[in-house]
Structures are given as structure tokens and as C-alpha cells.
Amino acid sequence: MTYDEAVETSRAPLRPAPRDRELVRFATLAANSHNTQPWMFSADGNEIAIAPDFKRRCPAVDPDDHHLYVSLGCAAENLSLAASALGWRASSLFDGERIVVALEQAPPAASALADAIPVRQCTRAVFDGRPAAPEILHQLENACREPGVAAILMTDRNAIKKVTDYVLEGNSVQMRDPAFMRELVSWMRFNETDALATMDGLFSRVSGNPSLPAWIARPLLRLFFTEDGENKKYRDELDSSAGVVVLAADRSDKADWIAVGRACQRFGLQATALGLKYSFVNQPVEVTALRGQFAASLGLGERRPDIVMRLGTGPDLPRSLRRPPELVIQH
Ligand SMILES: Cc1cc2nc3c(=O)[nH]c(=O)nc-3n(C[C@H](O)[C@H](O)[C@H](O)COP(=O)(O)O)c2cc1C
């Protein structure tokens, strides 16, 4: 199978049957940290459970599994939207270990957000600088509405500049941290063959970089993947963005991190449905030493900022891969 065929297979239109396989396929199309796909699914009657796969955790960038649980929330949101589109009303609860999604038959509820699931992608590219109209911003804010989660949407250039400073400072800290770099590189996939071998990770072309044999790409990383180069890239990306959104839960526990994931996934889907692009710039919330100052700069008080995303108008990039449902459904 070629890379493009694998993308097409995982992103084929939603079919009503086999129901559980299809819902899991759509759940796995969610955004997730480093594309580790840190989840396992199980189905029992009209219940589908999503459990963390701790073998796929990222101890360097995410030592307390904060973004792992956000990723599970993203998957739960996709699953619920896909279920509604197929005529199954979904209600979820977190039992302390797994998200259990109960399905009840209901009239099918097609939605622009469900339609956006196979199209959505994180676009790590310079956008075109066009501002977003107020009614678009309003729809994006609405998409983030989730009990216990605050969304701060910024379009003022000075506010975005302040966030940019934190992103650059965070990026510098991370790129000087050997453990962070080792972990990041271990999830990089430098060419189609390597990406297809694992169906996970960060494929170079998805981020706008060339596809190369790993033995050539690895030594070149030192030359081309530098602190200054990445800082310039992030500055250009943020300068060209129409806005930045920060999500912060009222409490800092697994249930609230999952809630943040749901809001964050809906934001990405709504942006996609509106023809916009988005990507994550999470450095200020990933670097512990910066997180408190970043929270204070946003007036968040004791609350922990969980996610930072930018949005705007930009190009289509190649889509990322997902492991097929057979590999993530436990029997
Ligand atoms: C909790 C979370 C944290 C993420 N952090 C970052 C990040 O800091 N930088 C980045 O470029 N992408 C980040 N991403 C995006 C993922 O890398 C992306 O979702 C994954 O590679 C799959 O690609 P796709 O969303 O385009 O399908 C994050 C996603 C999630 C859900």
C-alpha cells in the first residue's frame, strides 16, 4: 500500500457498518500529541470504551500525561460526533481509568463538524495573514464551549506577540533539552516507508519538510532543525495567523483534561468546516518553568493553561497516518 492509499483508507467516508469499527476509525482521526495515538478501544454491546495506552506516553514532553488525556478527549469527541451522524446518541463518562461512551439509537444528526473529521489536519505552515471576520470568531468560540473549560481567543496583534514570545522561549528550552529532542526524534518519520511501517508519528512531509532516507535525514537534522531556525518558523507562523486560542480547565485533573480535549477537537473541526487551518503551539504550557508566568500573563490565576492553538487561512499539506482499527481495538 502506498502512503496516499493508506491516507485514503483511513479517511474514507463514514459508513454505517460495521458500526464499532467505523466509530473507532473516526475516533482515531483525532488530533493527538506527537501522533503517538495513545489509545486502546474496546466494545461491549452499545458501549465503546477508550483507555490510555501508556506504552505510547511521552515522558519528556508530557511527564504527567496531561496531553495524553487531552488526546483521549479529542478521540471521544470525534467518536460522539460520528455516532450522532450514524443515528446513535452518545453519552460519555470517565470512570477514572477509561472514557465509556454509551450509545442509544436516535435520529441521525448530520453535522458540519462530523463531516470535517476526515478532512481536519494540523497545518504547520505560514498562513496568509488574513484576519477572521467577527461571526467566524464567534462560531469558533462557540465550538470551544465545554463545562469547566475556558477559551481565551485573541486577535489583537499585541496579545498574539506576547504569546509568540512565550512560544519562542519555550521552544528554545525544549530544543536545548536532550531528553525532549530524543523523544521528539523517536516519533519522527523521515520518509513514506518509515511512516507506513508504524502508521504513527510525525511524517516529515506533513510538516512541509522533504522525504529522505533516514540515514541521510538524521545527520542533517543537526544542520537544518536548529533553535534559531525553528524560532523564526514559529514567529512567521504566528505573525501570519488570524488569532490564537488558549484553553484552560477550571481544575487540573484527568476528567478536565479530557474535557479540554473535546473543546480542542471541536475547535479544529469547526475551523476546518469554515475553511480555516489551525495548528498547536503548546510550548508555553509544556515547559513547566514557563507555564505559571504564561498563566499569569493571561490572567488565569491558579488555573493551568492546557492548550495553545493558532488559526488562519493556509495551504493543504499531506495528511498524517493512523493505525487501522484492528490494531487499536482490544478483544
Ligand atoms: C494534546 C495535543 C498536543 C499537541 N501538541 C502539539 C505541539 O506542541 N506542536 C505541534 O506542532 N502539534 C501538536 N499537536 C498536534 C499533533 O502533532 C497532531 O494532532 C498529530 O500529529 C496528528 O496530526 P493531524 O492532527 O494533522 O491528524 C498536539 C495535539 C494534541 C491533541
The ligand as an SDF file (V2000), in Angstrom:
LIG
                    3D

 31 33  0  0  0  0  0  0  0  0999 V2000
   -2.7590   17.4250   23.2820 C   0  0  0  0  0  0  0  0  0  0  0  0
   -2.0750   17.7330   21.9720 C   0  0  0  0  0  0  0  0  0  0  0  0
   -0.8600   18.3940   21.9620 C   0  0  0  0  0  0  0  0  0  0  0  0
   -0.2460   18.7150   20.7530 C   0  0  0  0  0  0  0  0  0  0  0  0
    0.9130   19.4590   20.7470 N   0  0  0  0  0  0  0  0  0  0  0  0
    1.4410   19.8600   19.5770 C   0  0  0  0  0  0  0  0  0  0  0  0
    2.5420   20.7700   19.5430 C   0  0  0  0  0  0  0  0  0  0  0  0
    3.0010   21.2590   20.5860 O   0  0  0  0  0  0  0  0  0  0  0  0
    3.0680   21.1150   18.3370 N   0  0  0  0  0  0  0  0  0  0  0  0
    2.5380   20.6450   17.1720 C   0  0  0  0  0  0  0  0  0  0  0  0
    3.0430   21.0080   16.1020 O   0  0  0  0  0  0  0  0  0  0  0  0
    1.4920   19.8010   17.1600 N   0  0  0  0  0  0  0  0  0  0  0  0
    0.9290   19.4150   18.3400 C   0  0  0  0  0  0  0  0  0  0  0  0
   -0.1900   18.6040   18.3320 N   0  0  0  0  0  0  0  0  0  0  0  0
   -0.7410   18.1320   17.0500 C   0  0  0  0  0  0  0  0  0  0  0  0
   -0.3590   16.6990   16.7630 C   0  0  0  0  0  0  0  0  0  0  0  0
    1.0170   16.5720   16.4840 O   0  0  0  0  0  0  0  0  0  0  0  0
   -1.2300   16.1710   15.5980 C   0  0  0  0  0  0  0  0  0  0  0  0
   -2.5690   16.1590   16.0030 O   0  0  0  0  0  0  0  0  0  0  0  0
   -0.8060   14.7720   15.1740 C   0  0  0  0  0  0  0  0  0  0  0  0
    0.4920   14.7860   14.6160 O   0  0  0  0  0  0  0  0  0  0  0  0
   -1.7610   14.1800   14.1320 C   0  0  0  0  0  0  0  0  0  0  0  0
   -1.8340   15.0130   13.0050 O   0  0  0  0  0  0  0  0  0  0  0  0
   -3.2180   15.6280   12.4890 P   0  0  0  0  0  0  0  0  0  0  0  0
   -3.8600   16.3430   13.6430 O   0  0  0  0  0  0  0  0  0  0  0  0
   -2.8170   16.5710   11.3870 O   0  0  0  0  0  0  0  0  0  0  0  0
   -4.0680   14.4990   12.0150 O   0  0  0  0  0  0  0  0  0  0  0  0
   -0.8230   18.3010   19.5340 C   0  0  0  0  0  0  0  0  0  0  0  0
   -2.0600   17.6150   19.5620 C   0  0  0  0  0  0  0  0  0  0  0  0
   -2.6900   17.3520   20.7710 C   0  0  0  0  0  0  0  0  0  0  0  0
   -4.0310   16.6860   20.7840 C   0  0  0  0  0  0  0  0  0  0  0  0
  1  2  1  0
  2  3  1  0
  2 30  2  0
  3  4  2  0
  4  5  1  0
  4 28  1  0
  5  6  2  0
  6  7  1  0
  6 13  1  0
  7  8  2  0
  7  9  1  0
  9 10  1  0
 10 11  2  0
 10 12  1  0
 12 13  2  0
 13 14  1  0
 14 15  1  0
 14 28  1  0
 15 16  1  0
 16 17  1  0
 16 18  1  0
 18 19  1  0
 18 20  1  0
 20 21  1  0
 20 22  1  0
 22 23  1  0
 23 24  1  0
 24 25  2  0
 24 26  1  0
 24 27  1  0
 28 29  2  0
 29 30  1  0
 30 31  1  0
M  END
$$$$
